[in-house]
Amino acid sequence: MTRDRIKGQVVGDVGAQHAAPLRWISVTVCLLSASAVRLSGQVPDTSHAPPPLPPIVTPGAVVVASDTTHRVRPMGAFLRSLLLPGWGQAVTGRHVAGAVFATWEGVSAMMTLKARSEFHYLREAGSANVGAKRQEVQDWLVLWIFNHLFSGAEAFVSAHLQDFPRELRIQAFPGGVGFSVPVPRP
């Protein structure tokens, strides 16, 4: 435990006032991240299910297997990432983007709490730098909130574009920018 003297008075542990909220944030993040795991024992019982009906096919149509069972709705992805940045990206299969948003969430949260602790210390010490430290706290808080909103918007867009072909290629040419999309031949 660190003790400091401010204006001749002994002040208790400087960082202890922010330890309790930090513990609650850590516990909440752990609980939310554990809820997204799909357990392997939770599969539907198909032993008593009726046989599947044959698909209705128009003569001459090509039958394509339905692969939309793993898709998430755009609003669901938005709300997930608004609550915990990176969650909506992870659900839509964009794991790197989700990791970037989650990492920035941690950095901005820790820097906000650190700057706030330093602000309280400077305020009690009667320092002339209180105004600058208050501005720093506000800056980190704005970045923290912006990360939530931007992560939600990015998850919303990527959920809309889930079925977009991944083979899209964008290249720079001497005369500008071009892109190519593979088109299947009939």
MARTOR-551113 format. One record per residue: x, y, z of N, C-alpha, C in turn; residue number from 1; residue in three letters. Coordinates in Angstrom, 2 decimals. Last residue first. Layout:
BEGIN
+---------+---------+---------+---------+---------+---------+---------+---------+---------+-----+-----+
!     nc1 !     nc2 !     nc3 !    cac1 !    cac2 !    cac3 !     cc1 !     cc2 !     cc3 !   n ! res !
+---------+---------+---------+---------+---------+---------+---------+---------+---------+-----+-----+
!       X !       Y !       Z !       X !       Y !       Z !       X !       Y !       Z ! NUM ! ALA !
...
+---------+---------+---------+---------+---------+---------+---------+---------+---------+-----+-----+
This chain:
BEGIN
+---------+---------+---------+---------+---------+---------+---------+---------+---------+-----+-----+
!     nc1 !     nc2 !     nc3 !    cac1 !    cac2 !    cac3 !     cc1 !     cc2 !     cc3 !   n ! res !
+---------+---------+---------+---------+---------+---------+---------+---------+---------+-----+-----+
!  -22.38 !  -20.52 !  -66.81 !  -23.50 !  -21.49 !  -66.80 !  -23.18 !  -22.79 !  -67.50 ! 186 ! PRO !
!  -19.66 !  -19.57 !  -64.71 !  -20.20 !  -19.76 !  -66.07 !  -21.33 !  -20.77 !  -66.03 ! 185 ! ARG !
!  -19.52 !  -17.22 !  -62.06 !  -19.59 !  -18.60 !  -62.52 !  -20.20 !  -18.68 !  -63.91 ! 184 ! PRO !
!  -17.25 !  -14.63 !  -61.81 !  -18.64 !  -14.93 !  -62.16 !  -18.67 !  -16.37 !  -62.66 ! 183 ! VAL !
!  -15.22 !  -12.88 !  -59.54 !  -15.40 !  -14.07 !  -60.37 !  -16.88 !  -14.36 !  -60.57 ! 182 ! PRO !
!  -14.55 !   -9.54 !  -59.88 !  -15.39 !  -10.48 !  -59.15 !  -15.56 !  -11.70 !  -60.04 ! 181 ! VAL !
!  -12.18 !   -6.96 !  -59.53 !  -12.69 !   -8.10 !  -60.29 !  -13.48 !   -9.00 !  -59.36 ! 180 ! SER !
!  -11.41 !   -3.49 !  -60.01 !  -11.74 !   -4.63 !  -59.17 !  -12.28 !   -5.74 !  -60.05 ! 179 ! PHE !
!   -9.09 !   -0.72 !  -60.15 !  -10.03 !   -1.66 !  -60.74 !  -10.31 !   -2.81 !  -59.78 ! 178 ! GLY !
!   -8.09 !    2.65 !  -60.32 !   -8.31 !    1.48 !  -59.49 !   -9.33 !    0.58 !  -60.17 ! 177 ! VAL !
!   -5.88 !    4.10 !  -62.75 !   -6.84 !    4.22 !  -61.67 !   -6.91 !    2.94 !  -60.85 ! 176 ! GLY !
!   -3.94 !    3.65 !  -64.70 !   -4.97 !    4.63 !  -65.00 !   -5.98 !    4.81 !  -63.88 ! 175 ! GLY !
!   -2.30 !    1.63 !  -63.59 !   -1.72 !    2.95 !  -63.93 !   -2.79 !    4.02 !  -64.18 ! 174 ! PRO !
!   -4.19 !    0.17 !  -60.86 !   -3.68 !    0.16 !  -62.22 !   -3.10 !    1.53 !  -62.53 ! 173 ! PHE !
!   -4.62 !   -1.68 !  -57.96 !   -4.28 !   -0.37 !  -58.50 !   -3.67 !   -0.55 !  -59.89 ! 172 ! ALA !
!   -7.39 !   -3.84 !  -57.25 !   -6.01 !   -3.62 !  -57.63 !   -5.84 !   -2.19 !  -58.15 ! 171 ! GLN !
!   -9.34 !   -6.05 !  -55.45 !   -9.18 !   -4.65 !  -55.82 !   -7.70 !   -4.42 !  -56.10 ! 170 ! ILE !
!  -11.43 !   -8.80 !  -55.70 !  -10.05 !   -8.33 !  -55.71 !  -10.03 !   -6.88 !  -56.19 ! 169 ! ARG !
!  -13.51 !  -11.09 !  -54.13 !  -13.42 !   -9.75 !  -54.70 !  -11.98 !   -9.27 !  -54.60 ! 168 ! LEU !
!  -13.96 !  -13.45 !  -52.89 !  -12.97 !  -13.45 !  -53.95 !  -12.84 !  -12.10 !  -54.63 ! 167 ! GLU !
!  -16.06 !  -13.42 !  -51.19 !  -14.76 !  -13.10 !  -50.61 !  -13.68 !  -12.99 !  -51.68 ! 166 ! ARG !
!  -19.20 !  -12.03 !  -52.06 !  -18.11 !  -12.97 !  -52.39 !  -16.77 !  -12.50 !  -51.83 ! 165 ! PRO !
!  -21.47 !  -11.54 !  -49.38 !  -20.72 !  -10.94 !  -50.48 !  -19.53 !  -11.84 !  -50.79 ! 164 ! PHE !
!  -22.77 !  -12.37 !  -47.15 !  -22.87 !  -13.24 !  -48.32 !  -22.17 !  -12.64 !  -49.55 ! 163 ! ASP !
!  -22.23 !  -10.29 !  -45.33 !  -21.76 !  -11.65 !  -45.07 !  -21.77 !  -12.52 !  -46.31 ! 162 ! GLN !
!  -22.97 !   -7.62 !  -45.29 !  -22.12 !   -8.08 !  -46.39 !  -21.60 !   -9.50 !  -46.19 ! 161 ! LEU !
!  -24.38 !   -7.23 !  -42.95 !  -25.08 !   -7.07 !  -44.23 !  -24.29 !   -7.67 !  -45.39 ! 160 ! HIS !
!  -22.29 !   -7.54 !  -41.17 !  -23.38 !   -8.53 !  -41.15 !  -24.21 !   -8.43 !  -42.43 ! 159 ! ALA !
!  -20.79 !   -5.29 !  -41.75 !  -20.23 !   -6.59 !  -42.11 !  -21.28 !   -7.70 !  -42.02 ! 158 ! SER !
!  -22.52 !   -3.28 !  -40.75 !  -22.20 !   -3.34 !  -42.18 !  -21.68 !   -4.72 !  -42.56 ! 157 ! VAL !
!  -22.53 !   -3.97 !  -38.00 !  -23.78 !   -3.86 !  -38.74 !  -23.53 !   -4.00 !  -40.24 ! 156 ! PHE !
!  -19.82 !   -3.73 !  -37.36 !  -20.46 !   -5.04 !  -37.26 !  -21.78 !   -5.06 !  -38.04 ! 155 ! ALA !
!  -19.51 !   -0.96 !  -37.70 !  -18.75 !   -1.87 !  -38.54 !  -19.35 !   -3.28 !  -38.52 ! 154 ! GLU !
!  -21.22 !    0.01 !  -35.69 !  -21.50 !    0.33 !  -37.09 !  -20.76 !   -0.62 !  -38.02 ! 153 ! ALA !
!  -19.91 !   -1.01 !  -33.39 !  -21.29 !   -1.40 !  -33.70 !  -21.63 !   -1.15 !  -35.16 ! 152 ! GLY !
!  -17.47 !    0.32 !  -33.59 !  -17.49 !   -1.14 !  -33.63 !  -18.89 !   -1.64 !  -33.97 ! 151 ! SER !
!  -18.33 !    2.96 !  -33.27 !  -17.72 !    2.56 !  -34.54 !  -17.70 !    1.04 !  -34.68 ! 150 ! PHE !
!  -19.34 !    2.87 !  -30.61 !  -20.20 !    3.23 !  -31.73 !  -19.63 !    2.76 !  -33.07 ! 149 ! LEU !
!  -17.05 !    2.07 !  -29.13 !  -18.31 !    1.31 !  -29.06 !  -19.18 !    1.60 !  -30.28 ! 148 ! HIS !
!  -15.23 !    4.09 !  -29.81 !  -14.91 !    2.70 !  -30.13 !  -16.17 !    1.84 !  -30.10 ! 147 ! ASN !
!  -16.46 !    6.33 !  -28.69 !  -16.37 !    6.23 !  -30.14 !  -16.06 !    4.80 !  -30.56 ! 146 ! PHE !
!  -16.00 !    5.80 !  -25.97 !  -17.38 !    5.79 !  -26.47 !  -17.38 !    5.64 !  -28.00 ! 145 ! ILE !
!  -13.19 !    6.08 !  -25.98 !  -13.82 !    4.86 !  -25.48 !  -15.23 !    4.73 !  -26.04 ! 144 ! TRP !
!  -12.83 !    8.69 !  -26.84 !  -12.31 !    7.60 !  -27.65 !  -12.94 !    6.26 !  -27.26 ! 143 ! LEU !
!  -14.03 !   10.00 !  -24.65 !  -14.63 !   10.14 !  -25.99 !  -14.13 !    9.02 !  -26.91 ! 142 ! VAL !
!  -12.21 !    9.29 !  -22.65 !  -13.60 !    8.85 !  -22.54 !  -14.31 !    8.94 !  -23.89 ! 141 ! LEU !
!   -9.91 !   10.59 !  -23.50 !   -9.92 !    9.13 !  -23.47 !  -11.34 !    8.59 !  -23.37 ! 140 ! TRP !
!  -10.83 !   13.27 !  -23.21 !  -10.38 !   12.76 !  -24.50 !  -10.43 !   11.24 !  -24.54 ! 139 ! ASP !
!  -11.35 !   13.45 !  -20.46 !  -12.45 !   13.59 !  -21.41 !  -12.07 !   13.05 !  -22.79 ! 138 ! GLN !
!   -8.74 !   13.18 !  -19.48 !   -9.78 !   12.21 !  -19.08 !  -10.93 !   12.26 !  -20.09 ! 137 ! VAL !
!   -7.59 !   15.47 !  -20.60 !   -7.10 !   14.15 !  -20.99 !   -8.12 !   13.07 !  -20.65 ! 136 ! GLU !
!   -8.98 !   17.47 !  -19.24 !   -9.13 !   17.36 !  -20.69 !   -8.67 !   15.99 !  -21.18 ! 135 ! GLN !
!   -7.96 !   17.01 !  -16.70 !   -9.40 !   16.85 !  -16.92 !   -9.67 !   16.69 !  -18.41 ! 134 ! ARG !
!   -5.31 !   17.74 !  -17.16 !   -5.60 !   16.34 !  -16.86 !   -7.10 !   16.05 !  -17.03 ! 133 ! LYS !
!   -5.60 !   20.48 !  -17.58 !   -5.06 !   19.64 !  -18.66 !   -5.39 !   18.17 !  -18.41 ! 132 ! ALA !
!   -6.57 !   21.25 !  -15.05 !   -7.36 !   21.47 !  -16.26 !   -6.90 !   20.60 !  -17.42 ! 131 ! GLY !
!   -4.45 !   20.59 !  -13.31 !   -5.74 !   19.91 !  -13.18 !   -6.58 !   20.06 !  -14.45 ! 130 ! VAL !
!   -1.98 !   21.75 !  -13.04 !   -2.24 !   20.94 !  -14.24 !   -3.57 !   20.22 !  -14.20 ! 129 ! ASN !
!   -1.46 !   22.87 !  -10.64 !   -1.94 !   23.77 !  -11.68 !   -2.31 !   23.02 !  -12.95 ! 128 ! ALA !
!   -2.58 !   20.97 !   -7.77 !   -1.67 !   21.24 !   -8.89 !   -2.32 !   22.18 !   -9.90 ! 127 ! SER !
!   -3.61 !   20.03 !   -5.40 !   -3.72 !   21.44 !   -5.71 !   -2.81 !   21.86 !   -6.85 ! 126 ! GLY !
!   -3.84 !   17.44 !   -4.70 !   -2.54 !   18.06 !   -4.46 !   -2.57 !   19.55 !   -4.75 ! 125 ! ALA !
!   -6.37 !   16.82 !   -5.59 !   -6.14 !   16.85 !   -4.14 !   -4.81 !   17.51 !   -3.80 ! 124 ! GLU !
!   -5.85 !   16.96 !   -8.34 !   -6.84 !   17.86 !   -7.74 !   -6.64 !   17.96 !   -6.24 ! 123 ! ARG !
!   -4.01 !   14.91 !   -8.72 !   -3.59 !   16.30 !   -8.95 !   -4.56 !   17.29 !   -8.33 ! 122 ! LEU !
!   -5.69 !   12.71 !   -8.10 !   -4.47 !   12.95 !   -7.34 !   -4.02 !   14.40 !   -7.49 ! 121 ! TYR !
!   -7.65 !   12.90 !  -10.06 !   -8.04 !   13.02 !   -8.65 !   -6.82 !   13.32 !   -7.78 ! 120 ! HIS !
!   -6.00 !   12.52 !  -12.34 !   -6.76 !   13.76 !  -12.17 !   -7.14 !   13.97 !  -10.72 ! 119 ! PHE !
!   -5.12 !    9.89 !  -11.98 !   -4.14 !   10.98 !  -11.93 !   -4.83 !   12.33 !  -11.74 ! 118 ! GLU !
!   -7.59 !    8.63 !  -12.34 !   -6.89 !    8.49 !  -11.07 !   -5.86 !    9.61 !  -10.90 ! 117 ! SER !
!   -8.06 !    9.33 !  -15.00 !   -8.99 !    9.77 !  -13.96 !   -8.35 !    9.70 !  -12.58 ! 116 ! ARG !
!   -6.00 !    8.03 !  -16.30 !   -6.05 !    9.49 !  -16.34 !   -6.99 !   10.03 !  -15.27 ! 115 ! ALA !
!   -6.80 !    5.37 !  -15.73 !   -5.50 !    5.88 !  -15.28 !   -5.51 !    7.40 !  -15.24 ! 114 ! LYS !
!   -9.29 !    5.19 !  -17.01 !   -9.21 !    5.00 !  -15.57 !   -7.90 !    5.54 !  -15.01 ! 113 ! LEU !
!   -8.46 !    5.66 !  -19.66 !   -9.45 !    6.52 !  -19.04 !   -9.37 !    6.41 !  -17.52 ! 112 ! THR !
!   -6.70 !    3.52 !  -20.04 !   -6.16 !    4.88 !  -20.07 !   -7.15 !    5.89 !  -19.47 ! 111 ! MET !
!   -8.50 !    1.37 !  -19.90 !   -7.43 !    1.49 !  -18.91 !   -6.85 !    2.90 !  -18.88 ! 110 ! MET !
!  -10.14 !    1.94 !  -22.14 !  -10.71 !    1.83 !  -20.79 !   -9.63 !    2.03 !  -19.73 ! 109 ! ALA !
!   -8.32 !    1.91 !  -24.27 !   -9.03 !    3.15 !  -23.95 !   -9.66 !    3.10 !  -22.56 ! 108 ! SER !
!   -7.42 !   -0.79 !  -24.13 !   -6.48 !    0.33 !  -24.03 !   -7.22 !    1.60 !  -23.61 ! 107 ! VAL !
!   -9.82 !   -2.26 !  -24.46 !   -9.01 !   -2.40 !  -23.25 !   -8.07 !   -1.23 !  -23.04 ! 106 ! GLY !
!  -10.58 !   -1.38 !  -27.01 !  -11.49 !   -1.22 !  -25.86 !  -10.70 !   -1.28 !  -24.56 ! 105 ! GLU !
!   -8.48 !   -2.30 !  -28.54 !   -8.62 !   -0.86 !  -28.36 !   -9.59 !   -0.54 !  -27.22 ! 104 ! TRP !
!   -9.09 !   -5.03 !  -28.35 !   -7.83 !   -4.51 !  -27.82 !   -7.91 !   -3.01 !  -27.58 ! 103 ! THR !
!  -11.55 !   -5.13 !  -29.67 !  -11.47 !   -5.53 !  -28.26 !  -10.19 !   -5.01 !  -27.62 ! 102 ! ALA !
!  -10.80 !   -4.30 !  -32.26 !  -11.75 !   -3.51 !  -31.49 !  -11.69 !   -3.86 !  -30.00 ! 101 ! PHE !
!   -9.01 !   -6.40 !  -32.88 !   -8.55 !   -5.01 !  -32.88 !   -9.49 !   -4.15 !  -32.06 ! 100 ! VAL !
!  -10.69 !   -8.63 !  -32.78 !   -9.56 !   -8.54 !  -31.85 !   -9.03 !   -7.11 !  -31.76 !  99 ! ALA !
!  -12.41 !   -8.03 !  -34.91 !  -12.93 !   -8.13 !  -33.54 !  -11.83 !   -8.01 !  -32.50 !  98 ! GLY !
!  -10.63 !   -8.19 !  -37.04 !  -11.27 !   -6.90 !  -36.74 !  -11.83 !   -6.91 !  -35.32 !  97 ! ALA !
!  -10.09 !  -10.94 !  -36.82 !   -9.01 !   -9.96 !  -36.67 !   -9.59 !   -8.60 !  -36.33 !  96 ! VAL !
!  -12.61 !  -12.16 !  -37.28 !  -11.93 !  -12.32 !  -35.99 !  -10.81 !  -11.30 !  -35.79 !  95 ! HIS !
!  -15.31 !  -12.15 !  -38.62 !  -14.20 !  -11.19 !  -38.81 !  -13.40 !  -11.12 !  -37.51 !  94 ! ARG !
!  -17.61 !  -13.62 !  -38.24 !  -16.45 !  -14.28 !  -38.82 !  -15.27 !  -13.37 !  -39.08 !  93 ! GLY !
!  -19.68 !  -12.53 !  -36.85 !  -19.78 !  -12.50 !  -38.31 !  -18.56 !  -13.10 !  -39.00 !  92 ! THR !
!  -18.77 !  -12.79 !  -34.24 !  -19.93 !  -13.57 !  -34.65 !  -20.06 !  -13.62 !  -36.17 !  91 ! VAL !
!  -16.70 !  -10.92 !  -34.21 !  -16.39 !  -12.33 !  -34.00 !  -17.53 !  -13.22 !  -34.47 !  90 ! ALA !
!  -18.14 !   -8.56 !  -34.51 !  -17.21 !   -8.95 !  -35.55 !  -16.86 !  -10.43 !  -35.43 !  89 ! GLN !
!  -19.57 !   -8.51 !  -32.11 !  -20.30 !   -8.60 !  -33.37 !  -19.40 !   -9.02 !  -34.52 !  88 ! GLY !
!  -17.35 !   -8.22 !  -30.34 !  -18.24 !   -9.38 !  -30.25 !  -19.01 !   -9.57 !  -31.56 !  87 ! TRP !
!  -16.10 !   -5.80 !  -30.66 !  -15.42 !   -6.99 !  -31.15 !  -16.31 !   -8.22 !  -31.15 !  86 ! GLY !
!  -17.33 !   -4.18 !  -27.77 !  -16.69 !   -4.08 !  -29.08 !  -15.88 !   -5.32 !  -29.44 !  85 ! PRO !
!  -20.18 !   -4.85 !  -26.32 !  -18.79 !   -5.26 !  -26.12 !  -18.09 !   -5.24 !  -27.48 !  84 ! LEU !
!  -22.43 !   -3.31 !  -27.16 !  -22.26 !   -3.73 !  -25.77 !  -20.81 !   -4.06 !  -25.47 !  83 ! LEU !
!  -21.98 !   -3.01 !  -29.85 !  -22.22 !   -1.81 !  -29.05 !  -22.02 !   -2.13 !  -27.58 !  82 ! LEU !
!  -21.79 !   -5.61 !  -30.68 !  -20.58 !   -4.79 !  -30.69 !  -20.77 !   -3.48 !  -29.95 !  81 ! SER !
!  -24.49 !   -6.39 !  -30.29 !  -23.39 !   -7.12 !  -29.64 !  -22.14 !   -6.25 !  -29.57 !  80 ! ARG !
!  -25.85 !   -4.59 !  -31.95 !  -26.06 !   -4.54 !  -30.50 !  -24.96 !   -5.27 !  -29.74 !  79 ! LEU !
!  -24.87 !   -5.41 !  -34.49 !  -24.69 !   -4.04 !  -34.00 !  -24.81 !   -3.98 !  -32.48 !  78 ! PHE !
!  -25.76 !   -8.06 !  -34.64 !  -24.32 !   -7.79 !  -34.66 !  -24.03 !   -6.39 !  -34.12 !  77 ! ALA !
!  -28.52 !   -7.54 !  -34.64 !  -27.92 !   -8.36 !  -33.58 !  -26.42 !   -8.13 !  -33.49 !  76 ! GLY !
!  -28.80 !   -6.12 !  -37.00 !  -29.07 !   -5.43 !  -35.73 !  -28.51 !   -6.21 !  -34.55 !  75 ! MET !
!  -28.09 !   -8.14 !  -38.93 !  -27.29 !   -6.92 !  -38.76 !  -27.54 !   -6.20 !  -37.43 !  74 ! PRO !
!  -28.13 !  -11.53 !  -37.77 !  -28.83 !  -10.36 !  -38.29 !  -27.99 !   -9.11 !  -38.04 !  73 ! ARG !
!  -25.82 !  -14.00 !  -38.81 !  -26.38 !  -13.19 !  -37.73 !  -27.05 !  -11.97 !  -38.36 !  72 ! VAL !
!  -25.62 !  -17.32 !  -40.09 !  -25.65 !  -15.87 !  -40.27 !  -26.29 !  -15.19 !  -39.07 !  71 ! ARG !
!  -25.72 !  -20.01 !  -40.11 !  -24.70 !  -19.39 !  -39.27 !  -24.70 !  -17.87 !  -39.36 !  70 ! HIS !
!  -27.66 !  -20.73 !  -41.94 !  -27.90 !  -21.02 !  -40.53 !  -26.90 !  -20.35 !  -39.61 !  69 ! THR !
!  -27.38 !  -20.44 !  -44.65 !  -27.68 !  -19.23 !  -43.89 !  -27.90 !  -19.50 !  -42.41 !  68 ! THR !
!  -26.99 !  -22.24 !  -46.65 !  -25.92 !  -22.06 !  -45.68 !  -26.13 !  -20.82 !  -44.83 !  67 ! ASP !
!  -28.64 !  -24.64 !  -48.48 !  -28.83 !  -23.44 !  -47.68 !  -27.71 !  -23.35 !  -46.65 !  66 ! SER !
!  -27.47 !  -25.74 !  -51.63 !  -27.65 !  -25.99 !  -50.20 !  -27.76 !  -24.66 !  -49.45 !  65 ! ALA !
!  -29.30 !  -25.38 !  -54.59 !  -28.13 !  -24.95 !  -53.83 !  -28.43 !  -25.18 !  -52.35 !  64 ! VAL !
!  -30.32 !  -26.60 !  -57.63 !  -30.54 !  -26.68 !  -56.19 !  -29.24 !  -26.35 !  -55.48 !  63 ! VAL !
!  -31.34 !  -24.91 !  -60.46 !  -30.18 !  -25.49 !  -59.80 !  -30.43 !  -25.46 !  -58.29 !  62 ! VAL !
!  -34.20 !  -25.71 !  -62.44 !  -33.50 !  -24.86 !  -61.47 !  -32.34 !  -25.62 !  -60.84 !  61 ! ALA !
!  -35.63 !  -27.43 !  -64.06 !  -34.53 !  -26.70 !  -64.68 !  -33.76 !  -25.82 !  -63.71 !  60 ! GLY !
!  -38.65 !  -27.08 !  -62.29 !  -37.89 !  -27.80 !  -63.32 !  -36.85 !  -26.91 !  -63.97 !  59 ! PRO !
!  -38.24 !  -26.10 !  -58.93 !  -38.78 !  -25.75 !  -60.23 !  -37.97 !  -26.50 !  -61.30 !  58 ! THR !
!  -38.69 !  -28.01 !  -56.08 !  -37.75 !  -27.53 !  -57.09 !  -38.50 !  -27.25 !  -58.38 !  57 ! VAL !
!  -38.89 !  -28.45 !  -52.75 !  -39.71 !  -28.07 !  -53.90 !  -38.78 !  -27.41 !  -54.92 !  56 ! ILE !
!  -37.30 !  -31.24 !  -51.14 !  -37.36 !  -29.82 !  -51.51 !  -38.24 !  -29.60 !  -52.73 !  55 ! PRO !
!  -39.08 !  -33.53 !  -49.06 !  -38.26 !  -33.28 !  -50.24 !  -38.38 !  -31.81 !  -50.64 !  54 ! PRO !
!  -38.87 !  -33.25 !  -45.49 !  -39.67 !  -33.20 !  -46.72 !  -38.75 !  -32.97 !  -47.91 !  53 ! LEU !
!  -37.21 !  -35.50 !  -43.23 !  -37.32 !  -34.20 !  -43.91 !  -38.13 !  -34.31 !  -45.19 !  52 ! PRO !
!  -39.06 !  -37.47 !  -40.86 !  -38.13 !  -37.39 !  -41.99 !  -38.31 !  -36.05 !  -42.71 !  51 ! PRO !
!  -39.38 !  -36.16 !  -37.50 !  -39.95 !  -36.75 !  -38.72 !  -38.95 !  -36.62 !  -39.87 !  50 ! PRO !
!  -37.26 !  -37.06 !  -34.74 !  -37.73 !  -36.06 !  -35.70 !  -38.34 !  -36.76 !  -36.91 !  49 ! ALA !
!  -36.09 !  -38.57 !  -32.85 !  -37.55 !  -38.65 !  -32.94 !  -38.11 !  -37.65 !  -33.94 !  48 ! HIS !
!  -33.37 !  -38.02 !  -33.14 !  -33.80 !  -39.41 !  -33.20 !  -35.31 !  -39.55 !  -33.36 !  47 ! SER !
!  -32.33 !  -35.53 !  -32.86 !  -32.93 !  -35.83 !  -34.16 !  -33.45 !  -37.26 !  -34.24 !  46 ! THR !
!  -31.98 !  -33.07 !  -30.57 !  -32.23 !  -34.51 !  -30.65 !  -32.97 !  -34.80 !  -31.96 !  45 ! ASP !
!  -29.48 !  -30.54 !  -31.09 !  -30.88 !  -30.98 !  -31.06 !  -30.98 !  -32.51 !  -31.22 !  44 ! PRO !
!  -26.78 !  -30.13 !  -28.83 !  -27.23 !  -30.38 !  -30.18 !  -28.68 !  -30.88 !  -30.12 !  43 ! VAL !
!  -24.84 !  -29.39 !  -26.70 !  -26.14 !  -28.79 !  -26.95 !  -26.52 !  -28.93 !  -28.42 !  42 ! GLN !
!  -22.28 !  -30.25 !  -26.40 !  -23.34 !  -31.14 !  -25.94 !  -24.74 !  -30.60 !  -26.22 !  41 ! GLY !
!  -20.62 !  -28.17 !  -27.15 !  -20.80 !  -29.27 !  -28.10 !  -21.92 !  -30.22 !  -27.67 !  40 ! SER !
!  -21.57 !  -24.78 !  -26.76 !  -21.20 !  -26.04 !  -26.14 !  -21.53 !  -27.19 !  -27.08 !  39 ! LEU !
!  -20.21 !  -21.86 !  -27.88 !  -21.25 !  -22.85 !  -28.16 !  -20.78 !  -24.20 !  -27.61 !  38 ! ARG !
!  -19.65 !  -18.86 !  -26.20 !  -19.10 !  -20.16 !  -26.56 !  -20.25 !  -21.14 !  -26.77 !  37 ! VAL !
!  -20.60 !  -16.52 !  -25.23 !  -20.64 !  -16.69 !  -26.68 !  -20.15 !  -18.07 !  -27.13 !  36 ! ALA !
!  -20.20 !  -16.33 !  -22.53 !  -21.54 !  -16.69 !  -22.97 !  -21.62 !  -16.94 !  -24.47 !  35 ! SER !
!  -17.63 !  -15.44 !  -22.07 !  -17.88 !  -16.87 !  -21.89 !  -19.25 !  -17.27 !  -22.44 !  34 ! ALA !
!  -17.84 !  -12.70 !  -22.38 !  -17.09 !  -13.45 !  -23.38 !  -17.33 !  -14.95 !  -23.26 !  33 ! SER !
!  -19.35 !  -12.02 !  -20.14 !  -19.90 !  -11.81 !  -21.47 !  -19.15 !  -12.60 !  -22.53 !  32 ! LEU !
!  -17.59 !  -12.69 !  -18.04 !  -18.89 !  -13.36 !  -18.14 !  -19.49 !  -13.21 !  -19.54 !  31 ! LEU !
!  -15.41 !  -10.95 !  -18.57 !  -15.22 !  -12.40 !  -18.55 !  -16.54 !  -13.15 !  -18.72 !  30 ! CYS !
!  -16.66 !   -8.45 !  -18.31 !  -16.06 !   -8.83 !  -19.59 !  -15.87 !  -10.34 !  -19.65 !  29 ! VAL !
!  -17.38 !   -8.55 !  -15.58 !  -18.41 !   -8.43 !  -16.61 !  -17.87 !   -8.86 !  -17.97 !  28 ! THR !
!  -14.86 !   -8.65 !  -14.33 !  -15.79 !   -9.76 !  -14.16 !  -16.86 !   -9.73 !  -15.24 !  27 ! VAL !
!  -13.82 !   -6.14 !  -15.14 !  -13.13 !   -7.39 !  -15.50 !  -14.08 !   -8.58 !  -15.40 !  26 ! SER !
!  -15.62 !   -4.38 !  -13.93 !  -15.47 !   -4.38 !  -15.40 !  -14.83 !   -5.68 !  -15.85 !  25 ! ILE !
!  -15.16 !   -4.97 !  -11.25 !  -16.49 !   -5.22 !  -11.83 !  -16.42 !   -5.26 !  -13.34 !  24 ! TRP !
!  -12.48 !   -4.12 !  -10.99 !  -12.82 !   -5.53 !  -10.78 !  -14.17 !   -5.86 !  -11.40 !  23 ! ARG !
!  -12.81 !   -1.40 !  -11.45 !  -12.00 !   -2.18 !  -12.37 !  -12.28 !   -3.67 !  -12.22 !  22 ! LEU !
!  -14.28 !   -0.56 !   -9.22 !  -14.91 !   -0.55 !  -10.56 !  -14.14 !   -1.37 !  -11.57 !  21 ! PRO !
!  -12.19 !   -1.12 !   -7.22 !  -13.48 !   -1.83 !   -7.22 !  -14.18 !   -1.74 !   -8.58 !  20 ! ALA !
!  -10.06 !    0.64 !   -7.77 !   -9.86 !   -0.81 !   -7.89 !  -11.19 !   -1.55 !   -7.97 !  19 ! ALA !
!  -10.16 !    3.31 !   -7.31 !  -10.60 !    2.85 !   -8.63 !  -10.46 !    1.34 !   -8.81 !  18 ! HIS !
!   -9.16 !    3.71 !   -4.80 !  -10.51 !    4.19 !   -5.06 !  -11.05 !    3.72 !   -6.41 !  17 ! GLN !
!   -6.52 !    2.88 !   -4.77 !   -7.55 !    1.97 !   -4.25 !   -8.96 !    2.41 !   -4.58 !  16 ! ALA !
!   -4.47 !    4.57 !   -5.51 !   -5.19 !    3.87 !   -6.57 !   -6.33 !    2.99 !   -6.09 !  15 ! GLY !
!   -3.54 !    5.62 !   -3.01 !   -3.99 !    6.52 !   -4.07 !   -4.83 !    5.80 !   -5.11 !  14 ! VAL !
!   -4.13 !    4.89 !    0.28 !   -3.77 !    4.28 !   -1.00 !   -4.38 !    5.09 !   -2.14 !  13 ! ASP !
!   -4.24 !    7.98 !    2.14 !   -4.21 !    6.53 !    1.99 !   -3.83 !    6.10 !    0.59 !  12 ! GLY !
!   -2.23 !   10.69 !    3.13 !   -3.34 !   10.24 !    2.30 !   -3.17 !    8.75 !    2.07 !  11 ! VAL !
!   -1.40 !   12.80 !    5.71 !   -1.14 !   11.48 !    5.15 !   -2.40 !   11.03 !    4.41 !  10 ! VAL !
!   -0.75 !   16.26 !    5.16 !   -1.63 !   15.20 !    5.65 !   -1.28 !   13.90 !    4.95 !   9 ! GLN !
!    0.84 !   18.18 !    3.93 !    1.13 !   17.83 !    5.32 !    0.26 !   16.73 !    5.89 !   8 ! GLY !
!   -0.07 !   18.29 !    1.30 !   -0.26 !   19.44 !    2.18 !   -0.13 !   19.05 !    3.65 !   7 ! LYS !
!    0.05 !   14.93 !    1.24 !   -0.45 !   16.05 !    0.46 !   -0.77 !   17.16 !    1.44 !   6 ! ILE !
!    1.97 !   12.11 !    1.15 !    1.66 !   13.30 !    1.95 !    1.23 !   14.40 !    0.98 !   5 ! ARG !
!    0.93 !    8.72 !    0.59 !    1.56 !    9.97 !    0.18 !    1.17 !   11.08 !    1.14 !   4 ! ASP !
!    1.43 !    5.25 !    0.54 !    0.85 !    6.42 !    1.24 !    1.63 !    7.64 !    0.80 !   3 ! ARG !
!    0.62 !    2.17 !   -0.87 !    1.41 !    3.38 !   -0.94 !    0.68 !    4.50 !   -0.24 !   2 ! THR !
!    0.85 !   -1.17 !    0.00 !    0.00 !    0.00 !    0.00 !    0.90 !    1.23 !    0.00 !   1 ! MET !
+---------+---------+---------+---------+---------+---------+---------+---------+---------+-----+-----+
